[in-house]
Amino acid sequence: MLKFVDETLRDGPQSLWATRMRTPHMLGGAGYLNRAGFSKVCVASGASFETAVKFLREDPWDRMRRLKAELPDTLVDVLIRSRNLFGWERYPDEVIELLFRCLQKAGCDHVKIFDGLNDVNNIAAGFRIANQLGLKTSGYLAFSISPVHTDAHFVERGLEMVKAGAGTLIVGDASGLLTADRTRSLIRALRDALPESVPIEFLAHTTMGLAYDTYREAMLAGVTTVTTAAEPLANGESVPSTLAILAIAQKLGISTQLDATELEAADDYFRWIAHIEKQRLHPPPEYNQHAFKSFAGHQIPGGMISNFRNQLREIGLIHRMDEVLEEAARIRTEIGCPIMVTPFSQFVGVQATFNVVQGERYKTVPRELYLYALGHYGRPPAPIDPNVLDRILGSQQKNGAPAKLDFDAQILGDFKRKHGPFLSDEDLLLQLFYGRKEVETMRAQYAPGVLTSNSPIKALIAELAKNSTLKHFKMQSKELTLEIDYK
């Protein structure tokens, strides 16, 4: 039986709404997701925690507890970003353990852990600590296209994740670059190499218009679980629609445990939320060969490209945008083909901009790329070009090489002495990740809010009440007749 993981509350808003879905709006739809039959519902990540604190001024811990109360029959899932966890620094094991304990206490049942280099050395502690606490785990194998990212490469990294303690393996294509043929060969290679007891899950974004075909091939190749979202939070830069993937599974004769009635109700509810938030709906994108080839070179996420475009426009160099993207593709290959997710897409994009604007390659090298070249972020998929490595390291040798992160370092005691007292361990972690000022501002402005009404009739009446031009309204169904005269 094919299982489904829901990303309506996490990946969907992050990909389409700049992570700006509010807690009451999540709560109103969580009941539908709970009753729909998902094996897991992903509710949080570093991006969602940061946005809640800094922009929405909501308490992400309170959000998790309230969502868990609305999802009593479904595993609550959280995405973990390597050793960056929910912040931007790289943290030692004691911070991982404290975060996982707090997540578990707030209602988390499952963590899926990824590293932008697929370097298991960066995430092995996460699997070990989660397993010790009784949390279920998945290793997120991030897909990319390059000469080094062969099926054999992914099999090797996948086996390393399983050996490190990952309970399941996720093939995750955040850029939407997987084709149907490549999906078939990759899943089969993994299935042949992994122990039969290790399930394979599948996740791909629809960015390039290929995902619906790749999901079909993944199901035929034997994945146990697929990841989807309610239609208003699907497509575009997000993942496919649940109902659409369910229809494909049914045509293939694959059984599921999903309740289509609850899924339709969830779609209706989140359409209403999209209307309230003035968010547009996204149809499934169509494949464009030219766009695919262009994107496959640099693989810089769409949101970051828009930032580049604005920055180049501000300095009068928008006409050189294509040069920047071509240079980014070249740099990515030279520095070992990192997967273009945070923070590596930023490293490549910033360096490309410097190279084009200054007219000399690697004349200016950001500190972060220097640290990457020193190995502070882990093992690149391929060796860095020796000539480029010399240029990068030579750019900042006068500053000296900083010490690498000690995974066994004890930093929390010192942090408590310098910045405490804290209201709780949850409060400590938020301040560690985002700073005291941001957390105190969030606390001062946070109003928990009531669960958004998920009754279509109540929502309709509330919307109609806002329209001062109506004089009479009548709605009739088999069950009832509603008639309102406006005075």
N, C-alpha and C positions, 0 to 999 in steps of 0.2 A: 504494500500500500504506500503510495506516494504521500509524503508529508509536506507541509507548507510552513514557512517562516514569514511572519508579517513585518513589514518595515514602514507602515503608514505613519507611525509616530516618531521615527528616527531618520532613516535614510530619505524617505520621501520629502519631508520638510527641509532637510539639509540640502538636498539636491535641487529643489524647486522653489522653496520659500525662504532661502537664506537662514534656515533653522528657526524661523520666527513663528512656529505654532505655539500657542499659549496653553498652559496647563488645563484650564477649564474646558477648552475645545478638545483636548485629548481625552479628558475624562468622559465627556459626553459620548464619544464614539467607542470607548474601550469595551463597553459591554457587548456591543455587536461583535467585536473581534474575539472576545472571550467565548461567545456562543458559536462562533463560526467554525471552530474545530482546528485552529492553528496549533502546531506543536510548540511554537515559541512566538512571542511578540517582542521585538526589539524596541526598547524604550529610551535608551540613553547612549551617549558617547562623550568623548571629550568636547566635541563641538557643541553638543546640546547643553552640556553643563556650563560651558563658558558663555554661550549666548544667553542662557537663562539668567546667569548672574550679572553680566555686563550690560545687556541690552534690554531684556524683558523684565529685569529686576524681580525674578521669581526664584524661589528656593528649590534647586533641583532635587535635593534630598526629600523635601516634602512632596514634590511631584512624584517621585518614585514610589513613596509609601502609598499615596492616594491611587496611583495607577495599579499597584499590586492589589489593592482592595477591590478594584474593578475587574481584575484578571485572576480570580481565584482558581480557575480550572486550567490555566495556561502558564507554561514556563515563561518567566520574565528574563529577557536576554539583554546583554550590554556589550557594546563594542569597545575594546581596549586598544589604544594606540601605542604598541611597543612599550618601551620604558618611559616614554613621555606621558603615559597614562592619560590624565585629563588636563595636563599642563603643557608647557613648551620646553622645560628642562628635562634632562634624563635623570630618573630617580633610582635609588638603590632598593634592595629587596624589602627593607623594613617599611618603605612607603607603599610598595605593592601590597604587602600584607595588610596594612592598615586600611588601604582603599578597599581591598576585597572584603575585609571584615565589615566595613561600613556598608558596602553595596549589598552584601548578604543580609545584614540586619534590616536594610531598607526594603528588601523584597526581591533582590536579584537571585535567580536560580542558575543562570548560565552566563558564561563569558566567552566571547569569541575574540581572539587575540591576533593582531597582525603586525608585521614589521615591513616598512617600505622597501627593505632590501631582501626580504624573506630570509633574514639571518636568524637562525634559530637560537644562536647565542644570546640574542637580545630578548627573547621571549620565553626561553626555557623556564626561568624562575616563575613566570606567570602561570604556566601550566602546573608546575610543582606546588606552588602555594595554593592555587585554586583547588587542586585535587585534595590537598591536605585539609582544606576547610569544608570539603563536601560539595563544592560548586561543580557543575558540569562544564566541560570545556570543548571548544572547537579551535583548531588552527586555521587561520585565514591565509590561504595560499594566493598571493596577489599576482594576477596574470599581467603579462606585458608582451610586446612584440620587440624582438631584437635578435641578432644572430646568436646570442648566448641563451635566450629563453626558449630552449627546445623542450620537447616532451620529456626527454631524459633529465634535463635540468629540474623541471618541476617535480618529477618523480623523486629525485634525490632529496630535494628540499621537503617534499611531503613526508617522506619516510623519516627524515630528521625530526619533523614536528611530532609525528606519532611516537617516535622513540622518546621524545622529551615529555610526553604525557598528554598530548591532545587526544580527546576522546573521539572526535570526528574531524574530518578535513573538509574545509570549504574551498571550492574553486571560485575565486572572486574576481570578476572582470569589471573594475570600477570605471574603465574608459569605454567599454562597449566595443572592444576591438576583436573579440572572438568571432570567428566565422563558424558556420555549421560544420564544415569539414574538420577544422582544427579542434572544435569542441569534441567531436566524435573520437578523434585520435587521442586527445589528451585524457579524456575520461576513461577510455579503454586502457590506456597505458597505466594510469593510476590504479584502476580496478585490478589489473593484472598484478601489480606490484605490492599493493597494500594487503594486509591481512583481511580476510573476509569479515571479521568482526568490526572493522572500522568503516562506518558509514561515510559516504561522500555527499556533500551538499553542494548546491550550485546557485550562484548569484551573478547576474550580469546586468549592466545598465543598458538602456535602449538608445544611448547617445548616437550611435552610428546607424541605427535602423536594422540591426542584425539580431537583436536579443530574442525575439519570438522564435526565429528559426533555431537559434542556439539552444534555447530551452527545450524545444522539441527533440533535438539530437541528444541533449543531456539526459532526458528522460528515457530515450531509447537505449542509451549507453549504460543505464543502470544506476543513476544517482538516486539516492533515497529521499532527498529533500530539496525543494526549490524555494527561492525567496521572491516575494511579490509585495504589492501594496494595493490599497484601495485605489480605484481608477483616478479620482481627483488628485492623488499624490503619486501617480505613476507616469511612466513615459517621459519624454524629454530627456533630461539628464538623470532621471530616476530609474527605477526597476520596472518591469512589466506589471500590468494589471492582473490582479488575482483571478478575476472572473475569466479573463482572456486565456490565461495559462490553464485554468481549470477546464475550459472548453477544449483546449488542445489535448490535455490528458484524457478526457472522456473520449475524444475521437480515436485516440491510440488504444483505448480499452484499458487504461490504467486507472485503478480504483483509488479514491481519496476518502478522507473523512470530513470534507468541507460541507457546510450547509449553505447552499446557494442563496436561500432566502435571507439569511443573516448577512451574507456578503453584499447582496443588493441593498439591504438596509444601510450597511456601512457606507457604500458608495453614495447613497442619497444623503446621508448625514454629512459626509465630508464635502459633498458638492455645496451644501448649505454653508459650511465653514469657509470654503473657498470664496463663496459669495460675500460673506461677512468681511473676510480679510482682503477682498478685492484681488484675489489671485486667479489667474487664468488657468483653464484646463488645457492639457497637452495631449493631442492625438499621437498615436504611435508614429515616430519619424520614419521617413523613407530612406532607404540606402542610396547614397550618392558616392560613386566610385572616386571622383576627384576629391571630395571632402575626406573620404577615408584615407587616401594616399597621403594627403597633406597632413592630416592629424596623426597618422601612424608614424610620421617622421619625428615630430617634436613631442607629441602626447601631453602637452600642457593643458590642464583642465580649463574648461570654458570660462569659469569665473575669473581665473587668473589672466586669461587672454584679454578679457574686458578691462581689467585693471591696467595691463600694459598699454592697451589702446588709449585709455584716458591719459596715462602718464606721458606717452609719446606725443599726444595731441597738445598737452600743456606746454611742452618744450619745443613745439613746432616741428616734430619729426614723425608725424603720423604716417607720412609717405614711405617710411622705412620699416613699417610693421612686418612686411614679408621677409625682409632681411633678418630681423630679430628672430622670427620663427625658424628660418633656415639655419641660423647660427645656433639656436637652441638644439635643433636636431643633431648638429655636428658635435656640440659640447656633450650632449647626453652620451653619445657613442664614445667620446674620448675619455670620459670619467667613469666608464665601466657599466653603462646602461642601467642606471638605477630606475626603479619603477616610479613613474611620475605622479606620486602622491606626496602629501605633506610629510616632511619639509623639503624633499628633494626637487620637486617641481619649482619651488621658489629659488633654490640654489642655481638651477640651470637657467631659469628665466632671467634672474638678476644678472648673472654672468654674461648671458647673451646680449642683454641691453648694454652693459658696459663695453663689451667688445665692439659692438656696432657703432655706438655713439662716439667712443674714443678713437676708433679707427685702428686700434692695435689690440691684438688678442691677448687676454690675460694681463694687460697692463695694470688693471686694478682687480684685485681678487677679494671678495667678501670674506670675512672671518669664518663664516659658517662653512664655506666651500673648503677653506684651508683645514678646518677640523675634520671635514669629511675625508679629505685626502690623507690625513694622518690616521684614519681608521677609527675616529671617535664615534662614528655612527654605526660601525659594523663593517661587515665584509661585502664589498660591492659584488654584483653578479659576475662581472668580468674584471680583469686587471685594468688599472688606469694606464692610459698611454704614457710611456716613460717621459717623453719630452714635455707633455702637458703637466705631468706630476712635478717635474723639475721647476716649471714656471710657477705652479701654484705654491709649492713649498718655499721656493726662493722669495716669493712676494712678502712673506711675513716671518722669515727665519729670525730676524732681529728681535721679534717679540718673544721668541722661545716657545717651545711646545708645552701647552698646559697638561696637567696630569689627567689621565683617563679616569672615567668614573669607576670608583671602587664599589662593586655590587654589594659588598658587605658593610659599607659605611653606615654609621649611625648618625643621622642628621636631625632626627625629630626632637631629641632632647634639647639640643642647642637652639633649635627653632622655637621651642616652647619657652625657653628662658628669655630669648630675645624679643619675642613677639606676643607671648601670652599675657594674661590667661585667655583661654578659649571656652566658648560655651559647651563644646563637645568635640569629639574626634572629627565629626563631620565638618564643624566650623574650622577646625585646624586645617583640614585638607583643602577646603575652599580658599583659605587665606594663603596656604602654601602655593596653590596653583595660580591664584588670581590677585593676591595682595589684599591687605587689610582694608584699604580705602574702597575698593570695588565691593567687597563683601559687606562692609558696614553700610554703604549706600543701598545695596540690595535689601538688607535687613530693614532699613528705615522706610523703604518704599514698598516693600512686599505686602500685598493684600491677597490672601489665599484664593479668594473668589469662590463662587458657588459652581457646582457642576452644571455645565451648559445643558439646557433642556434638550433631550434627544427625542422629544415627542414632535413628530411632523406637524400635527394639528396646532399645538401650542406655538411652534416656531412660525407657522404660517400666519396665525392670528397676530403675533407680535410684529411681524413684518408689515402686515396690512394696516396695523394701527399707526404705523409711521407715515402712511400715505394720506395726506389731508385732502386729496382731490376725490376720493372714493365717496359715493353716496349709498351704494347698495352692493352686497356681496352674497353670493349663494354658491354652495358646494354640495354635491350630492354623490353618495356612494351606496353600495348595497346595505351597508351597516347603519348609515346615518345621513341626515340632511342638516347642513349648517347654513343658516341664513342670518345676515347681520344688516341692520339699517343704521347708517351713520347719521347722527343728528348734527 
